[in-house]
């Protein structure tokens, strides 16, 4: 048996002392008001209404006020080339058209978030990918036309 506390030939006491009801280590029972450390201040003070008071009337408990400032982001206006990307994806060269579409969507998101640096990068990449897809599509169209024309000659 492999156990950290197990030793060969070790004898364990047979008569263990019974558990006692006394508090060990001089521990004091928790105070009746529920505060474990009376020196520690609480964030809210407890309010006890006088006997016979109607709920909703009398003192009002005020909670701490937190102020949050929201600064609106100015959107940028980089072109996203979304329509151009969709057209090159459908009619020219599908793989580069899909990549151009992804970058144009990323450009739109960066424009909305006001990140002009990322919007410029993604816009440039979407435009370059769409131009490449258009070039490959035109080259493939010319190659297909040449093959058809060369195949029809006697």
VEXSEZA-757130 format. One record per residue: residue number from 1; residue in one letter; x, y, z of N, C-alpha, C in turn. Coordinates in pm, whole numbers, plus 50000, padded with zeros to 5 digits. Atoms other than C-alpha are relative to their C-alpha. Layout:
% VEXSEZA-757130
{NUM; 'A'; {X; Y; Z}; {X; Y; Z}; {X; Y; Z}}
...
% end
This chain:
% VEXSEZA-757130
{1; 'X'; {50085; 49882; 50000}; {50000; 50000; 50000}; {50089; 50123; 50000}}
{2; 'X'; {49920; 49878; 50011}; {50154; 50332; 49892}; {49919; 50118; 50053}}
{3; 'X'; {50069; 49887; 49939}; {50035; 50606; 50124}; {50104; 50079; 50078}}
{4; 'X'; {49900; 49916; 49936}; {50226; 50902; 50267}; {50006; 49978; 50151}}
{5; 'X'; {50003; 50014; 49855}; {50117; 50843; 50627}; {50012; 49855; 50047}}
{6; 'X'; {49995; 50142; 49964}; {50151; 50464; 50619}; {50145; 49960; 50022}}
{7; 'X'; {49866; 50052; 49973}; {50456; 50308; 50777}; {49985; 49855; 50041}}
{8; 'X'; {50001; 50141; 49963}; {50535; 49942; 50810}; {50024; 49986; 50150}}
{9; 'X'; {49980; 50030; 49859}; {50501; 49819; 51166}; {49959; 50110; 50095}}
{10; 'X'; {50042; 49892; 49911}; {50357; 50143; 51303}; {49873; 49958; 50072}}
{11; 'X'; {50117; 50037; 49922}; {50107; 50093; 51581}; {49922; 50126; 50032}}
{12; 'X'; {50087; 49887; 49973}; {49812; 50327; 51621}; {49931; 49979; 50134}}
{13; 'X'; {50065; 50017; 49869}; {49658; 50397; 51964}; {49857; 49952; 49983}}
{14; 'X'; {50133; 50057; 50007}; {49343; 50201; 52025}; {49898; 50082; 50078}}
{15; 'X'; {50092; 49926; 49916}; {49189; 50421; 52293}; {50016; 50150; 49973}}
{16; 'X'; {49996; 49858; 50031}; {49130; 50764; 52145}; {49912; 50075; 50099}}
{17; 'X'; {50084; 49925; 49905}; {48994; 51038; 52378}; {49870; 50042; 49933}}
{18; 'X'; {50128; 49958; 50059}; {48628; 51128; 52327}; {50003; 50150; 49971}}
{19; 'X'; {50009; 49857; 50034}; {48539; 51462; 52170}; {49936; 50075; 50115}}
{20; 'X'; {50053; 49922; 49890}; {48469; 51738; 52415}; {49913; 50113; 49945}}
{21; 'X'; {50087; 49890; 50038}; {48210; 52016; 52410}; {50066; 50135; 50022}}
{22; 'X'; {49932; 49876; 49972}; {48464; 52278; 52510}; {50053; 50060; 49870}}
{23; 'X'; {49944; 49931; 50116}; {48585; 52538; 52262}; {50153; 49983; 50004}}
{24; 'X'; {49854; 50015; 49999}; {48945; 52449; 52163}; {50068; 50133; 49972}}
{25; 'X'; {49913; 49886; 50027}; {49225; 52708; 52152}; {49942; 50132; 50049}}
{26; 'X'; {50056; 49878; 49941}; {49035; 52962; 52364}; {49920; 50082; 49900}}
{27; 'X'; {50083; 49927; 50096}; {48803; 53053; 52080}; {49877; 50053; 50070}}
{28; 'X'; {50119; 49940; 49946}; {48526; 53289; 52170}; {49885; 49979; 49902}}
{29; 'X'; {50113; 50012; 50092}; {48177; 53237; 52029}; {49977; 50133; 49928}}
{30; 'X'; {50022; 49874; 50073}; {48074; 53493; 51764}; {49905; 50090; 50077}}
{31; 'X'; {50087; 49907; 49926}; {47909; 53807; 51906}; {49856; 49992; 49951}}
{32; 'X'; {50142; 50012; 50030}; {47532; 53832; 51912}; {49956; 50093; 49888}}
{33; 'X'; {50043; 49908; 50105}; {47517; 54130; 51672}; {50043; 49954; 49861}}
{34; 'X'; {49963; 50056; 50129}; {47674; 53920; 51392}; {50129; 50054; 49945}}
{35; 'X'; {49875; 49944; 50049}; {47991; 54129; 51353}; {50116; 49921; 50059}}
{36; 'X'; {49891; 50082; 49952}; {48296; 53905; 51376}; {50113; 50086; 50057}}
{37; 'X'; {49894; 49912; 49954}; {48538; 54194; 51419}; {49937; 50136; 50031}}
{38; 'X'; {50069; 49875; 49968}; {48385; 54489; 51608}; {50080; 50124; 49963}}
{39; 'X'; {49920; 49884; 50037}; {48678; 54717; 51515}; {49986; 50032; 49851}}
{40; 'X'; {50015; 49980; 50143}; {48605; 54676; 51144}; {49869; 50071; 49970}}
{41; 'X'; {50120; 49924; 50028}; {48361; 54933; 51011}; {49928; 49940; 49880}}
{42; 'X'; {50079; 50052; 50111}; {48080; 54826; 50785}; {49972; 50113; 49901}}
{43; 'X'; {50029; 49901; 50103}; {47994; 55002; 50460}; {49863; 50063; 50021}}
{44; 'X'; {50135; 49952; 49978}; {47627; 55037; 50549}; {49969; 49993; 50149}}
{45; 'X'; {50041; 50004; 49860}; {47480; 55123; 50884}; {49861; 49941; 50008}}
{46; 'X'; {50130; 50064; 49983}; {47193; 54916; 51008}; {49902; 50100; 50061}}
{47; 'X'; {50105; 49912; 49950}; {46867; 55099; 51074}; {49890; 49913; 50058}}
{48; 'X'; {50109; 50070; 49936}; {46614; 54967; 51321}; {49887; 50100; 50021}}
{49; 'X'; {50116; 49912; 49985}; {46270; 55128; 51298}; {49945; 49988; 50142}}
{50; 'X'; {50060; 50009; 49867}; {46099; 55214; 51624}; {49880; 49904; 49998}}
{51; 'X'; {50109; 50096; 49988}; {45840; 54970; 51750}; {49869; 50065; 49957}}
{52; 'X'; {50129; 49952; 50044}; {45504; 55017; 51576}; {50009; 50093; 49879}}
{53; 'X'; {49986; 49911; 50116}; {45646; 55221; 51283}; {49946; 49931; 49875}}
{54; 'X'; {50056; 50051; 50126}; {45481; 55181; 50944}; {50114; 49988; 49898}}
{55; 'X'; {49894; 50014; 50100}; {45714; 55041; 50675}; {49982; 50101; 49887}}
{56; 'X'; {50005; 49904; 50109}; {45801; 55291; 50403}; {49993; 50143; 50047}}
{57; 'X'; {50005; 49863; 49947}; {45770; 55594; 50630}; {50116; 50017; 50097}}
{58; 'X'; {49893; 49974; 49906}; {46037; 55758; 50832}; {50132; 50020; 49928}}
{59; 'X'; {49866; 49978; 50053}; {46410; 55749; 50764}; {50020; 49924; 49869}}
{60; 'X'; {49967; 50061; 50129}; {46547; 55668; 50421}; {50146; 49958; 50004}}
{61; 'X'; {49863; 50048; 50007}; {46858; 55456; 50377}; {50059; 50043; 49867}}
{62; 'X'; {49936; 49956; 50123}; {47094; 55613; 50123}; {50123; 49915; 49976}}
{63; 'X'; {49888; 50082; 50038}; {47340; 55396; 49939}; {50108; 50088; 49939}}
{64; 'X'; {49894; 49920; 50059}; {47678; 55521; 49819}; {49976; 50021; 49850}}
{65; 'X'; {50022; 49966; 50140}; {47670; 55692; 49481}; {50130; 49978; 49924}}
{66; 'X'; {49886; 50024; 50087}; {47907; 55571; 49208}; {49977; 50076; 49871}}
{67; 'X'; {50011; 49922; 50123}; {47973; 55797; 48911}; {50079; 49931; 49890}}
{68; 'X'; {49935; 50060; 50115}; {48053; 55649; 48572}; {49997; 50099; 49885}}
{69; 'X'; {49992; 49911; 50114}; {48174; 55863; 48286}; {50014; 49918; 49874}}
{70; 'X'; {49995; 50068; 50129}; {48109; 55739; 47933}; {50040; 50102; 49895}}
{71; 'X'; {49952; 49910; 50103}; {48311; 55906; 47662}; {49963; 49939; 49865}}
{72; 'X'; {50040; 50058; 50129}; {48152; 55855; 47319}; {50119; 49994; 49905}}
{73; 'X'; {49892; 50022; 50096}; {48383; 55720; 47051}; {49959; 50060; 49867}}
{74; 'X'; {50026; 49944; 50131}; {48408; 55911; 46726}; {50031; 49893; 49895}}
{75; 'X'; {49973; 50101; 50102}; {48367; 55662; 46441}; {50087; 50058; 49889}}
{76; 'X'; {49917; 49958; 50113}; {48618; 55676; 46157}; {49926; 49969; 49871}}
{77; 'X'; {50071; 50015; 50127}; {48524; 55681; 45791}; {50092; 49945; 49891}}
{78; 'X'; {49918; 50067; 50102}; {48763; 55449; 45609}; {49908; 49917; 49911}}
{79; 'X'; {50085; 50081; 50087}; {48612; 55279; 45302}; {50019; 49852; 50031}}
{80; 'X'; {49990; 50142; 49966}; {48529; 54914; 45367}; {49997; 49908; 49878}}
{81; 'X'; {50000; 50078; 50125}; {48493; 54794; 45004}; {49916; 49874; 50011}}
{82; 'X'; {50084; 50118; 49978}; {48214; 54556; 45105}; {49937; 49952; 49871}}
{83; 'X'; {50066; 50041; 50125}; {48025; 54556; 44774}; {50103; 49948; 49900}}
{84; 'X'; {49893; 50043; 50089}; {48351; 54527; 44578}; {50048; 49860; 50039}}
{85; 'X'; {49957; 50131; 49952}; {48455; 54229; 44794}; {49898; 49892; 49967}}
{86; 'X'; {50105; 50098; 50030}; {48120; 54056; 44747}; {49998; 49967; 49851}}
{87; 'X'; {50001; 50024; 50145}; {48131; 54102; 44369}; {50120; 49917; 49956}}
{88; 'X'; {49883; 50079; 50038}; {48488; 53970; 44340}; {49991; 49858; 50055}}
{89; 'X'; {50018; 50135; 49946}; {48393; 53677; 44562}; {49907; 49919; 49912}}
{90; 'X'; {50099; 50075; 50077}; {48093; 53582; 44350}; {50040; 49981; 49854}}
{91; 'X'; {49981; 50004; 50145}; {48214; 53659; 43998}; {50144; 49982; 49954}}
{92; 'X'; {49861; 50005; 50047}; {48595; 53653; 43992}; {50076; 49881; 50057}}
{93; 'X'; {49919; 50107; 49942}; {48796; 53436; 44231}; {49959; 49983; 50145}}
{94; 'X'; {50066; 50023; 49871}; {48622; 53286; 44533}; {50095; 50009; 50121}}
{95; 'X'; {49918; 49996; 49877}; {48915; 53231; 44778}; {50046; 50141; 50039}}
{96; 'X'; {49956; 49864; 49967}; {49055; 53584; 44754}; {49881; 50091; 50027}}
{97; 'X'; {50120; 49923; 49973}; {48702; 53726; 44746}; {49951; 49981; 50143}}
{98; 'X'; {50040; 50027; 49860}; {48624; 53557; 45080}; {50093; 50074; 50095}}
{99; 'X'; {49904; 49928; 49914}; {48945; 53700; 45232}; {49973; 50150; 49996}}
{100; 'X'; {50031; 49858; 50011}; {48856; 54046; 45098}; {49873; 50034; 50078}}
{101; 'X'; {50123; 49979; 49925}; {48507; 54012; 45247}; {50026; 50003; 50151}}
{102; 'X'; {49967; 50003; 49857}; {48650; 53922; 45589}; {50068; 50130; 50042}}
{103; 'X'; {49931; 49876; 49965}; {48883; 54223; 45587}; {49908; 50122; 49988}}
{104; 'X'; {50093; 49886; 50009}; {48604; 54454; 45473}; {49907; 50004; 50121}}
{105; 'X'; {50082; 50004; 49879}; {48390; 54339; 45767}; {50082; 50047; 50121}}
{106; 'X'; {49914; 49952; 49892}; {48686; 54395; 46001}; {50020; 50151; 49992}}
{107; 'X'; {49990; 49856; 50018}; {48721; 54744; 45853}; {49876; 50069; 50054}}
{108; 'X'; {50126; 49941; 49953}; {48357; 54815; 45925}; {49994; 50000; 50153}}
{109; 'X'; {49998; 50006; 49853}; {48398; 54699; 46287}; {50097; 50102; 50059}}
{110; 'X'; {49902; 49905; 49950}; {48712; 54909; 46336}; {49949; 50144; 49982}}
{111; 'X'; {50061; 49867; 50020}; {48530; 55212; 46188}; {49900; 50030; 50111}}
{112; 'X'; {50103; 49980; 49898}; {48246; 55164; 46434}; {50061; 50022; 50138}}
{113; 'X'; {49934; 49986; 49870}; {48486; 55134; 46729}; {50088; 50124; 50009}}
{114; 'X'; {49919; 49879; 49999}; {48678; 55446; 46626}; {50149; 49973; 49992}}
{115; 'X'; {49859; 50037; 50010}; {49009; 55262; 46573}; {50048; 50029; 49858}}
{116; 'X'; {49967; 49958; 50137}; {49143; 55453; 46271}; {50121; 49925; 49946}}
{117; 'X'; {49882; 50072; 50049}; {49479; 55272; 46252}; {49962; 49862; 49947}}
{118; 'X'; {50042; 50133; 50042}; {49322; 54926; 46235}; {49905; 50008; 49881}}
{119; 'X'; {50092; 49983; 50112}; {49050; 55053; 46000}; {50077; 50025; 49870}}
{120; 'X'; {49919; 49975; 50120}; {49314; 55185; 45756}; {50069; 49874; 49952}}
{121; 'X'; {49932; 50125; 50037}; {49509; 54859; 45764}; {49904; 49901; 49935}}
{122; 'X'; {50097; 50096; 50053}; {49202; 54642; 45710}; {49941; 50047; 49868}}
{123; 'X'; {50054; 49946; 50124}; {49067; 54873; 45439}; {50098; 49978; 49885}}
{124; 'X'; {49897; 50020; 50102}; {49395; 54858; 45248}; {50010; 49853; 49960}}
{125; 'X'; {49991; 50143; 50028}; {49408; 54479; 45280}; {49878; 49952; 49923}}
{126; 'X'; {50122; 50039; 50073}; {49045; 54439; 45165}; {50008; 50047; 49855}}
{127; 'X'; {49987; 49948; 50136}; {49113; 54662; 44863}; {50101; 49920; 49919}}
{128; 'X'; {49896; 50076; 50071}; {49434; 54475; 44770}; {49954; 49859; 49966}}
{129; 'X'; {50050; 50135; 50027}; {49269; 54135; 44802}; {49891; 50001; 49893}}
{130; 'X'; {50105; 49989; 50102}; {48969; 54247; 44596}; {50061; 50029; 49864}}
{131; 'X'; {49930; 49975; 50127}; {49202; 54388; 44326}; {50065; 49872; 49948}}
{132; 'X'; {49936; 50126; 50042}; {49394; 54058; 44322}; {49897; 49900; 49950}}
{133; 'X'; {50106; 50091; 50044}; {49074; 53857; 44295}; {49947; 50041; 49864}}
{134; 'X'; {50047; 49951; 50130}; {48959; 54077; 44007}; {50103; 49969; 49891}}
{135; 'X'; {49895; 50031; 50097}; {49295; 54036; 43829}; {50005; 49853; 49965}}
{136; 'X'; {49999; 50144; 50026}; {49294; 53658; 43868}; {49874; 49959; 49925}}
{137; 'X'; {50124; 50031; 50072}; {48930; 53645; 43754}; {50007; 50039; 49854}}
{138; 'X'; {49985; 49957; 50140}; {49006; 53846; 43440}; {50099; 49910; 49927}}
{139; 'X'; {49901; 50089; 50061}; {49316; 53630; 43371}; {49938; 49863; 49970}}
{140; 'X'; {50066; 50128; 50024}; {49108; 53312; 43410}; {49898; 50009; 49887}}
{141; 'X'; {50097; 49981; 50108}; {48837; 53450; 43181}; {50069; 50006; 49864}}
{142; 'X'; {49924; 49994; 50125}; {49094; 53534; 42912}; {50055; 49863; 49964}}
{143; 'X'; {49948; 50135; 50027}; {49252; 53187; 42947}; {49890; 49908; 49950}}
{144; 'X'; {50112; 50084; 50044}; {48912; 53017; 42912}; {49959; 50036; 49858}}
{145; 'X'; {50036; 49957; 50137}; {48831; 53224; 42602}; {50102; 49952; 49901}}
{146; 'X'; {49893; 50047; 50091}; {49169; 53139; 42444}; {49991; 49850; 49977}}
{147; 'X'; {50013; 50145; 50015}; {49117; 52768; 42511}; {49882; 49965; 49912}}
{148; 'X'; {50119; 50027; 50082}; {48770; 52776; 42355}; {50027; 50037; 49855}}
{149; 'X'; {49970; 49956; 50137}; {48888; 52972; 42052}; {50101; 49908; 49934}}
{150; 'X'; {49899; 50089; 50058}; {49195; 52750; 42003}; {49942; 49862; 49975}}
{151; 'X'; {50059; 50132; 50018}; {48982; 52438; 42039}; {49902; 49995; 49885}}
{152; 'X'; {50098; 49997; 50108}; {48731; 52550; 41776}; {50067; 50015; 49863}}
{153; 'X'; {49929; 49985; 50129}; {48997; 52610; 41504}; {50035; 49862; 49945}}
{154; 'X'; {49967; 50131; 50059}; {49054; 52327; 41255}; {50145; 49973; 49985}}
% end
